[in-house]
Each structure stands twice: as structure tokens, then as C-alpha cells.
Amino acid sequence: MLDAALIKECADPSLKPVIVEQFVQAVGSDDPLAITVKSGGRLILIPKPKTPEEAIEIVRENIAGSIVRVGFTQIPAGIGLKHASELKVDLVEPCANLRMGTRMFAKILRIVAKWYGNPTSEEVFPQLFDDAIHAWRTGKFEGESVFQAEDPGGAVVQRSEVEVENADKAKDDAPSETPIKPDDAGIRIDLTRVGGQK
């Protein structure tokens, strides 16, 4: 779980802290130096970097022809860059990674929300969030690349933290269900005459 101070200082302000936590929990890593490399749909095993400089070197070595994701948010490395030498160490710096990742995810949420017709109902948000997570993982939504797409702008209705906390509290306060006993049924049917028997 991310530190609340890190979220407040570094995450995109358009996303509520609870949404940032859900996003990182769904797609991210606890390790700011985490690197995932996929090529041809297969996961490539790489050595675990010990320093940010070593992490960027691993990213530079693997970026050609592979999908490389980095840091807390598993942000795709190399988006908008022309050459691997343009990759900077701040890609694996926790605050910078969280800032870039949440900014990109907020844009993807807006793209998905626009496709949904910019709903104002909070009940739609879980499906919208799931679609945005899927788009983050695949890089596509409705056949379009979400990372290179233009930001449609606007705000996305997000479940409020209070409602999430209240929902969690309601689950905790809910009475435990007791098993139903056959003798407790409200309706009884006499089956003694079934089959013509008396």
C-alpha cells in the first residue's frame, strides 16, 4: 500500500487518493525499481536492479522490440521518446513515477468516460474503472492506442472516499447470517396426499 503523503504530494490531483491506491494495487508494484519485460506475449526474466541507474540500463537494453513497464505504476517506458538514450532515471523515482503514471491513468479514465458518454452516476464508475485498467494493461481501448491518444479533458465522477469507507464499514457491521432451519419456514404444504396415499 502506498504512503498517503506520497499520494498527496505526487499523484495526479484529478484522481482521489482511494482511486490512486486502487489503480496501483490493480496494475502496479510495491517496488519502485520493478521492471516487467514482455516480448511476443511472453514474460522475459531479467535480473532485479539494485539501483535506479541499473534499472534504467536494463530498460534501455530491453526497450527495442519489447514492452517494458517500470516502477510503482508499471508505466510503459519509452512512450513519446525517439531513442532509448532519452530515458531518464526519474522514470523509477517513486514520486516521478507515481506522478507520470497517475497522470496517464487519469487521461485513460477520461477517454473511457467519454466513450461511456461522460456518465454522472457513481454506480457506473466501477465498470468504467475496470475498462480503464484493462486499457492500461493492453494499451488499447476500442481499437485505439490510449497512451498516444489525445486527452479529451473534463472530469470523471469517482466514488467518494466516504462512500467507500461507509460501504466497508457496512460490510463489517452486517449481521452474520444464521442457517435456515426447515421448521422455520413461513409456509407449510401438506404432502400426505401426494400419490393418492392417505
C-alpha positions in Angstrom: 0.0 0.0 0.0 1.3 3.4 -0.9 2.0 6.1 1.7 -0.7 8.7 1.9 1.8 11.5 2.0 3.4 10.2 -1.3 -0.1 10.1 -2.9 -0.9 13.6 -1.7 2.4 15.0 -2.9 2.9 13.1 -6.1 -0.3 11.7 -7.6 -2.4 13.4 -10.2 -4.7 15.8 -8.3 -7.7 14.9 -10.5 -7.7 11.4 -9.0 -9.0 10.8 -5.5 -6.4 9.1 -3.2 -8.6 6.0 -2.9 -8.6 5.7 -6.7 -4.8 6.1 -6.9 -4.5 3.3 -4.3 -6.9 1.0 -6.3 -5.0 1.8 -9.5 -1.6 0.9 -8.1 -2.9 -2.1 -6.4 -4.5 -3.4 -9.7 -1.6 -2.8 -12.0 1.4 -1.6 -10.1 4.2 -2.9 -7.9 5.4 -2.3 -4.3 9.0 -2.0 -5.7 9.9 1.4 -7.3 12.6 -0.4 -9.3 10.3 -3.1 -10.6 10.7 -3.8 -14.3 8.4 -6.1 -16.4 9.6 -7.0 -19.9 7.2 -8.8 -22.4 8.1 -9.8 -25.9 5.8 -11.6 -28.3 3.3 -12.0 -25.4 5.9 -13.8 -23.2 7.3 -12.5 -20.0 11.1 -12.1 -20.2 13.1 -12.8 -17.0 15.5 -10.1 -16.1 17.9 -9.5 -13.2 16.4 -7.4 -10.4 18.1 -4.0 -10.4 19.7 -2.7 -7.2 19.9 1.0 -8.2 17.9 3.4 -10.3 20.8 3.7 -12.8 20.9 -0.1 -13.1 17.2 -0.2 -13.7 17.3 2.4 -16.5 20.2 0.5 -18.1 18.0 -2.7 -18.1 15.1 -0.7 -19.6 17.4 0.7 -22.3 18.7 -2.8 -23.2 15.2 -4.3 -23.5 13.1 -1.5 -24.9 13.7 -2.3 -28.6 11.1 -4.8 -29.7 9.7 -5.4 -26.2 7.0 -3.9 -24.0 8.8 -2.6 -20.8 6.9 -1.4 -17.8 8.5 0.3 -14.9 8.1 1.3 -11.2 5.2 1.6 -8.8 2.7 2.2 -11.6 4.3 -0.1 -14.2 4.2 2.8 -16.6 5.1 1.9 -20.2 8.7 3.0 -20.8 9.6 4.9 -23.9 6.2 6.5 -24.8 6.8 9.6 -26.8 10.6 9.1 -27.0 12.6 8.7 -30.2 15.6 7.0 -28.7 16.3 4.8 -25.6 19.0 7.3 -24.6 16.3 9.8 -23.8 15.1 7.6 -20.8 15.8 9.3 -17.5 16.4 7.9 -14.1 13.3 9.7 -12.8 11.2 7.0 -14.5 12.0 4.8 -11.5 12.0 7.5 -8.9 8.9 6.9 -6.7 7.3 10.3 -6.8 8.0 11.0 -10.5 6.8 7.5 -11.5 3.6 8.0 -9.5 3.1 11.4 -11.0 3.5 10.2 -14.6 1.6 7.0 -14.1 -1.4 8.6 -12.4 -1.5 11.4 -15.0 -1.6 8.9 -17.8 -4.2 6.8 -16.0 -6.4 9.9 -15.4 -6.2 10.5 -19.1 -7.3 6.9 -19.8 -10.2 7.3 -17.4 -11.3 10.4 -19.3 -11.1 8.6 -22.6 -13.2 5.7 -21.3 -15.6 8.1 -19.6 -16.1 9.9 -22.9 -16.8 6.6 -24.7 -19.4 5.9 -22.0 -21.0 9.3 -22.6 -19.4 11.0 -19.5 -21.8 9.5 -17.0 -22.5 11.4 -13.8 -23.7 8.4 -11.9 -21.3 6.9 -9.4 -22.7 3.5 -10.0 -21.1 3.4 -13.4 -17.7 4.1 -12.1 -16.6 0.5 -11.1 -17.2 -0.7 -14.8 -15.5 2.5 -16.1 -12.5 1.9 -13.8 -12.3 -1.8 -14.8 -12.3 -0.8 -18.5 -9.6 1.8 -17.8 -7.4 -0.8 -16.0 -7.8 -3.1 -19.0 -6.9 -0.3 -21.3 -3.8 0.5 -19.1 -2.7 -3.2 -19.3 -3.3 -3.6 -23.0 -2.5 -0.1 -24.2 -5.7 -0.1 -26.3 -9.4 0.9 -25.8 -11.9 0.3 -28.6 -9.0 -0.4 -31.0 -7.2 2.9 -30.3 -3.9 3.4 -28.6 -4.6 5.0 -25.2 -1.1 6.2 -24.5 -0.8 8.2 -27.7 -4.4 9.4 -27.8 -5.3 12.9 -27.1 -6.7 13.8 -23.7 -10.4 14.6 -24.1 -10.3 16.7 -20.8 -13.1 17.0 -18.4 -13.7 15.4 -15.0 -14.7 11.8 -14.2 -17.2 11.1 -11.5 -15.4 9.0 -8.9 -16.8 7.2 -5.9 -16.1 9.3 -2.9 -13.8 8.1 -0.1 -16.5 8.5 2.4 -18.8 6.2 0.4 -16.1 3.6 0.0 -15.3 3.7 3.8 -19.1 3.5 4.6 -19.5 0.5 2.3 -16.6 -1.2 4.0 -18.0 -0.4 7.5 -21.5 -1.6 6.5 -19.9 -4.9 5.5 -18.3 -5.2 8.9 -21.5 -4.2 10.7 -23.7 -6.5 8.8 -25.2 -9.3 11.0 -23.9 -12.7 10.2 -26.4 -14.9 8.5 -27.7 -17.9 10.5 -28.5 -21.1 8.7 -32.2 -21.5 7.9 -33.9 -24.5 9.6 -36.7 -26.4 7.8 -39.1 -25.8 10.7 -38.6 -22.1 10.5 -40.4 -21.9 7.0 -43.2 -19.4 6.9 -45.4 -21.6 4.5 -46.2 -25.2 5.0 -47.6 -27.6 2.5 -49.3 -30.9 3.3 -47.8 -33.5 1.0 -49.5 -36.5 2.6 -52.0 -36.8 -0.2 -49.4 -36.8 -3.0 -49.6 -40.1 -5.0 -53.1 -40.9 -3.7 -52.0 -42.0 -0.3 -53.8 -41.1 2.8 
